């Protein structure tokens, strides 16, 4: 668990391994990476060096920051090249997706979701589910670039109104439109978690 003096040390970023159709998505990835580095924080992410994932990592590394990539063996040639992975500060190769997701949670003090596809959505929804179950209180952010996540927010509101999010007060992701506001908002929110990551993972 992070110490009380510096509750936020590492930020996990979920995002697409493709660039998307709007160039604003890649620009947001690189800008977020730069902001993470400028604030002296470490990036934890899925290890890909292509698409938005690559943009975030490049933004951190090119500004002197540290990057931990966590990637399953079977995705190393799909989401990255083995040569490009050598540029990361630290690389963790897992045997499967389940191990990857748990390690990313364990290494991170906050979560940011940039535009992406089904895999990106699945990752942040799992983190939100764990929050709903009371297993963590780490900050969660939807980087709402160009309103990308508006349909998701509408769906969550609809589910809550229909009575299917019984502990909605525990699921409070921050919805932030401007990339430059994301890291300051996370630092302001802090990490009020009072359990160690090991204790959390043992309950999942």
C-alpha positions in Angstrom: 0.0 0.0 0.0 1.2 3.5 -0.8 2.5 5.5 2.2 0.5 8.4 3.6 2.9 11.1 2.5 2.7 10.1 -1.2 -0.5 8.2 -1.6 -0.4 8.4 -5.4 2.8 7.1 -6.9 1.7 5.1 -9.9 -1.2 5.6 -12.3 -2.6 2.7 -14.4 -3.8 3.7 -17.8 -6.3 1.6 -19.9 -6.6 2.5 -23.5 -6.8 1.1 -27.0 -4.0 -0.7 -28.8 -5.2 1.0 -32.0 -5.0 4.8 -32.6 -8.7 5.2 -33.3 -10.2 7.4 -36.1 -9.8 10.8 -34.3 -6.2 12.0 -34.0 -7.3 13.7 -30.7 -7.1 10.2 -29.1 -3.4 9.8 -29.8 -2.7 13.4 -28.8 -4.5 12.8 -25.5 -2.5 9.7 -24.9 0.8 11.4 -25.4 -0.3 14.4 -23.4 -1.4 12.2 -20.5 2.0 10.4 -20.6 3.8 13.8 -20.4 1.6 14.9 -17.5 2.3 11.7 -15.6 6.1 12.2 -16.1 5.9 15.9 -15.2 4.3 15.1 -11.9 7.0 12.5 -11.0 4.6 9.5 -11.2 5.1 6.1 -12.8 2.9 4.8 -15.6 1.5 1.2 -15.2 -0.1 0.0 -18.4 -0.7 -3.1 -20.6 2.7 -3.0 -22.2 1.6 -2.4 -25.8 3.8 -0.1 -27.9 1.2 0.5 -30.6 -1.9 2.7 -30.8 -2.9 4.9 -27.9 -1.0 2.5 -25.5 2.2 3.3 -27.3 1.4 7.0 -27.3 1.0 7.1 -23.5 4.2 5.2 -22.9 6.1 7.4 -25.4 4.7 10.5 -23.7 6.1 9.3 -20.3 9.5 8.0 -21.5 10.2 11.0 -23.7 9.7 13.3 -20.7 12.0 11.3 -18.3 9.3 9.3 -16.6 9.2 5.6 -15.6 7.0 3.0 -17.3 6.0 -0.5 -16.2 4.5 -2.5 -18.9 2.6 -5.7 -18.0 1.7 -7.9 -20.9 0.8 -11.6 -21.4 3.2 -13.6 -23.5 0.7 -14.3 -26.2 0.1 -10.6 -26.9 3.7 -9.5 -27.1 3.8 -9.8 -30.9 0.2 -8.5 -31.4 0.3 -5.3 -29.3 4.0 -4.6 -29.5 7.3 -5.6 -31.0 9.8 -7.3 -28.8 12.4 -4.8 -29.7 10.2 -1.8 -28.8 9.5 -3.4 -25.4 13.1 -2.9 -24.5 12.5 0.8 -24.2 10.2 0.4 -21.2 11.7 1.0 -17.7 10.3 -2.3 -16.5 8.6 -5.2 -18.3 6.5 -7.9 -16.6 5.4 -10.8 -18.8 2.5 -12.7 -17.4 1.1 -16.1 -18.4 -2.5 -14.9 -18.9 -4.9 -12.0 -18.8 -6.1 -12.7 -15.3 -2.6 -12.5 -13.9 -2.0 -9.3 -15.9 -5.0 -7.5 -14.6 -4.3 -8.4 -11.0 -0.7 -7.2 -11.3 -1.8 -4.0 -12.8 -4.2 -3.4 -9.9 -1.5 -4.3 -7.4 1.0 -1.9 -8.9 -1.4 1.1 -9.2 -2.8 3.8 -7.0 -5.3 5.2 -9.5 -6.8 4.3 -12.8 -7.4 6.3 -16.0 -9.3 5.1 -19.0 -8.7 6.7 -22.4 -10.7 5.8 -25.5 -10.4 2.1 -26.5 -12.4 -0.9 -27.4 -13.9 -3.9 -25.6 -10.8 -4.9 -23.8 -10.4 -1.3 -22.4 -14.0 -1.3 -21.3 -13.7 -4.7 -19.6 -10.7 -3.5 -17.6 -12.2 -0.4 -16.2 -15.6 -2.1 -15.6 -13.8 -4.7 -13.5 -12.1 -2.0 -11.4 -15.5 -0.3 -10.9 -17.0 -3.6 -9.9 -14.3 -4.1 -7.2 -15.0 -0.5 -6.0 -18.8 -1.3 -5.8 -18.0 -4.4 -3.8 -15.9 -2.3 -1.4 -12.6 -3.8 -2.3 -10.8 -0.5 -3.0 -11.2 3.2 -3.0 -8.5 4.2 -5.5 -9.4 7.1 -7.8 -10.9 6.1 -11.2 -11.0 8.5 -14.1 -12.7 8.4 -17.5 -10.8 10.6 -19.9 -13.8 11.8 -21.8 -11.9 12.9 -25.0 -14.4 14.5 -27.4 -17.3 13.0 -25.4 -16.1 9.4 -26.1 -17.4 8.0 -22.9 -20.8 9.8 -22.8 -22.7 6.6 -23.9 -21.0 4.7 -21.1 -22.0 7.4 -18.6 -25.6 7.3 -19.9 -25.6 3.5 -19.5 -24.3 3.6 -15.9 -27.0 6.3 -15.0 -29.6 4.1 -16.6 -28.6 1.0 -14.6 -28.6 3.0 -11.4 -32.0 4.5 -12.1 -33.3 0.9 -12.8 -32.0 -0.3 -9.5 -29.1 -2.4 -10.6 -26.3 -0.5 -9.0 -27.1 -1.0 -5.3 -24.0 0.7 -4.0 -23.7 3.5 -6.5 -22.1 5.7 -3.8 -19.0 3.4 -4.0 -18.8 3.8 -7.8 -17.7 7.4 -8.3 -15.4 7.6 -11.3 -14.3 11.1 -12.2 -15.4 12.2 -15.7 -12.7 14.6 -17.0 -12.7 16.2 -20.5 -9.3 17.9 -20.5 -6.2 15.8 -20.3 -4.3 18.4 -18.4 -6.8 18.2 -15.6 -6.5 14.4 -15.0 -3.4 14.0 -12.9 -4.1 17.1 -10.7 -7.6 15.7 -10.1 -6.1 12.3 -9.1 -3.6 13.9 -6.8 -6.4 15.9 -5.2 -8.5 12.8 -4.7 -5.7 10.9 -3.1 -5.9 7.3 -2.2 -8.0 6.7 0.9 -7.7 3.0 0.7 -7.2 1.5 4.2 -6.4 -2.1 3.1 -3.2 -3.4 1.6 -3.3 -4.6 -2.0 -2.6 -8.1 -0.8 -5.6 -8.0 1.4 -7.8 -6.7 -1.4 -6.6 -9.3 -3.9 -7.2 -12.1 -1.4 -10.9 -11.2 -1.4 -11.3 -11.1 -5.2 
